[in-house]
Amino acid sequence: MSVEARAANANALKENPLLAEILAEVRKEAVRAWIATHHEEGRAAREFAWMLHKAADRIEALIQGAIDDGRIAATRLTAPLR
């Protein structure tokens, strides 16, 4: 798949309201799980909640990276040769 096609797909994902809602819900669930974790449950449960929250952040970062790569590729294609 070309960089431009990846960027177009990534942009569609970024603008998809369902995906935004799902990622927001994952973050909320992670925060709720972290808050609800009792000290007896230990560090592992809190770390899992933190990793879940960070995974949602990473998904968004990868989508944005594909969009940015597409912009860079488009700029290179339209830039005058020197």
C-alpha positions as CSV (number, residue, x, y, z in Angstrom):
1,M,0.0,0.0,0.0
2,S,1.4,3.4,-0.9
3,V,2.1,6.1,1.6
4,E,-0.6,8.2,0.2
5,A,-3.2,5.4,0.4
6,R,-2.1,4.7,4.0
7,A,-2.5,8.4,4.8
8,A,-6.0,8.5,3.3
9,N,-7.0,5.4,5.3
10,A,-5.5,6.8,8.5
11,N,-7.3,10.1,8.0
12,A,-10.6,8.2,7.6
13,L,-9.9,6.4,10.9
14,K,-9.0,9.6,12.7
15,E,-12.2,11.2,11.5
16,N,-14.3,8.1,12.3
17,P,-16.6,9.0,15.3
18,L,-17.0,5.4,16.3
19,L,-13.3,4.8,16.6
20,A,-13.0,8.1,18.6
21,E,-15.8,6.9,20.9
22,I,-14.2,3.4,21.3
23,L,-10.8,4.9,22.2
24,A,-12.3,7.3,24.7
25,E,-14.2,4.4,26.3
26,V,-11.0,2.3,26.5
27,R,-9.3,5.2,28.3
28,K,-12.3,5.7,30.7
29,E,-12.3,2.0,31.5
30,A,-8.6,2.1,32.2
31,V,-9.0,5.0,34.6
32,R,-12.0,3.4,36.3
33,A,-10.0,0.1,36.7
34,W,-7.0,2.0,38.1
35,I,-9.2,3.9,40.6
36,A,-11.1,0.7,41.6
37,T,-7.9,-1.2,42.2
38,H,-7.3,-1.9,45.9
39,H,-3.8,-1.9,47.3
40,E,-4.1,-5.6,48.0
41,E,-4.5,-6.3,44.3
42,G,-1.0,-5.1,43.8
43,R,0.9,-3.3,41.2
44,A,0.1,-5.7,38.3
45,A,-3.5,-4.6,38.1
46,R,-2.6,-0.9,38.1
47,E,0.1,-1.4,35.5
48,F,-2.4,-3.2,33.3
49,A,-4.8,-0.3,33.5
50,W,-2.0,2.1,32.7
51,M,-0.9,0.0,29.7
52,L,-4.4,-0.1,28.4
53,H,-4.6,3.7,28.6
54,K,-1.2,4.0,26.9
55,A,-2.3,1.5,24.2
56,A,-5.1,3.8,23.2
57,D,-2.6,6.7,23.0
58,R,-0.3,4.6,20.9
59,I,-3.1,3.7,18.4
60,E,-3.9,7.4,17.9
61,A,-0.2,8.2,17.5
62,L,0.3,5.6,14.8
63,I,-2.7,6.9,12.9
64,Q,-1.4,10.4,13.1
65,G,2.0,9.2,12.0
66,A,0.6,7.7,8.9
67,I,-1.2,10.9,8.1
68,D,2.0,12.9,8.6
69,D,3.9,10.5,6.4
70,G,1.4,11.1,3.7
71,R,1.7,14.9,4.0
72,I,5.5,14.6,3.7
73,A,5.2,12.4,0.7
74,A,2.7,14.7,-1.0
75,T,5.0,17.7,-0.3
76,R,8.0,15.9,-1.8
77,L,5.9,15.1,-4.9
78,T,4.9,18.7,-5.5
79,A,8.2,20.3,-4.5
80,P,10.2,21.8,-7.4
81,L,13.5,20.0,-8.2
82,R,16.6,22.0,-7.5
